[in-house]
Amino acid sequence: MSADTTERRFAPEVSGTLPSGQAEIDVRGVSKRFTSRKRETLALSDIDLGIRKQEFVTLLGQSGCGKTTLLRILAGLTQPTSGEVTIAGRPLWRGDHRDDDALRKLGLVFQDANLFPWYSVEDNIALPLRLRKVDKRERLRRAHELSELVGLQGFEKALPRELSGGMRQRVAIARALSYRPEILLMDEPFGALDAMTRDKMNMELQRIAQATEATVVFVTHSIGEAVFLADRVVLLSARPGRIRSITEVDAPHPRPLEFAAEPGFQDRVLELRRQLIEDEERVSRQGGVIE
Amino acid sequence: MSRWIPWVSTFVAVIAMIVIWKLVIAIFDVSPFVLPQPEDVLTGVKELVKSDGFWTDVRVTLTETLVGFAIALALGLGLGIVLGRVAWLEQAARPVIVASQVVPKVALIPLFIIWFGFGMTSKIIIVALLAFFPILLNVILGVRSVDVGHRDVMRSLNSSRWQTFRRLEYPSTLPYVLAGMEVGIVFAVVGAVVGEYLGGDQGLGYRIVTSLNNLEAETLFAVIFVLTLFGFLLYLAVVGLKRFLIPWHDSTIDRTKAST
């Protein structure tokens, strides 16, 4: 084995830790190992990442790099094998239990809208409030307010089956916002939408993020989308999942579509693409062998 | 427009059946002991309804069907929920379930009559046994089919065990329960009728035996007609329940409207 391949067995690794007190979401030394009968997979290895209040961070990487796992860990849906996640100063996990106050700060949007087909749009939006025993009038008031925010006024009584993919995803966003979470976690929320709807949703999302003053963590495998939306793009490399680089994008929000034509945008997209290709080559050189 | 299609097709089918019926009798010169005229069957139905003990027989068959079905539903739901949740238990129970599925249950009816007598008890047990399996299998499938993404939503919202059941598991499983009931109610009627004519002294199934013994083809056809109506009304009741309980589900919505 030549020196070159040994050196490049792992991609360069970056620590994303912020100075103490600055991070709204603080990830320290998080690893996740999945064990199945056949093999063990190290999905995430020693991730350090701090995210500031009201920051828009995108997690970018090829499929299988652990970006969804990292988001699920932030959401409290997956427990890390080691390391700690702190939300606004509160540890998310205490033993096998999740901290109620930390969870309440999180709103989650998945790739599938995951709407309940038996509820109308307004009932879907108000589901989190119903679970929190908010009374019906207040629930409906909030549902109407939110359907206006996400551009669904007039569809409150519709069933999910009657909506297009983009509209369903709007409902999912409204549902995640219903209890005013400070942090919005989004897992490829527009991944299943066509390109035109996707552009539109990206513009809308910027507006919504500003209106709600939410901190956003957004998972995507689209480089353009990642740079367009983010204050910082966190690039993850695969096998094991590590932070490969962190790219600052310092243009003010909301960014117009023309932002994609600016050199500041294109240079970053190009650099990230170069890193992704390099990473892909490294993984294929390993022949798909994990650890 | 699709609303009236089944009505028209039913009307056409009935007319066609009567025409073919009459043609067969005319062309092959069939004896009225084998195949009576449609209008004679209609008179037969009128006489049957007016005859002694008819409504008692209807009540007996209805009671057997409904009580047996209720038992099947309760057991199917209870056991289905447990087996749907506990994977190892379902694996352990699978050979028994398959075996009892494969046994031609109608063949067990004489056995039940020996054990439980000629009264309603033996019929109720037969009805319950026949209706039980489609309900059980559908409930197991339903409990398993709760969407993983939906579960994530509830978990991310930190829902309690009860809330997850009430808001997610119950509505997700309901269509499967109703699908099981739809098959189950048809089997229940079969169970009651077959039970009665193999070893009964009352009920609509028993009427079939007596009219057969007396070579009254008209009455036999009349009983078949009444039983069809009987089964149809029970089936309609389940379908009505479905429309009421799961109006949001694909199976209850007009295809033409649902396409968008």
Chai-1 contact restraints between the chains, C-beta under 6 A:
chainA,res_idxA,chainB,res_idxB,connection_type,confidence,min_distance_angstrom,max_distance_angstrom,comment,restraint_id
A,A75,B,S156,contact,1.0,0.0,6.0,A-B,restraint_1
A,L77,B,D152,contact,1.0,0.0,6.0,A-B,restraint_2
A,L103,B,N158,contact,1.0,0.0,6.0,A-B,restraint_3
A,L108,B,S156,contact,1.0,0.0,6.0,A-B,restraint_4
A,D112,B,G149,contact,1.0,0.0,6.0,A-B,restraint_5
A,N114,B,G149,contact,1.0,0.0,6.0,A-B,restraint_6
A,N114,B,H150,contact,1.0,0.0,6.0,A-B,restraint_7
A,N114,B,V153,contact,1.0,0.0,6.0,A-B,restraint_8
A,P117,B,W248,contact,1.0,0.0,6.0,A-B,restraint_9
A,W118,B,P171,contact,1.0,0.0,6.0,A-B,restraint_10
A,W118,B,W248,contact,1.0,0.0,6.0,A-B,restraint_11
A,P128,B,L157,contact,1.0,0.0,6.0,A-B,restraint_12
A,L131,B,L157,contact,1.0,0.0,6.0,A-B,restraint_13
A,L131,B,S159,contact,1.0,0.0,6.0,A-B,restraint_14
A,L131,B,Q163,contact,1.0,0.0,6.0,A-B,restraint_15
A,L159,B,W248,contact,1.0,0.0,6.0,A-B,restraint_16
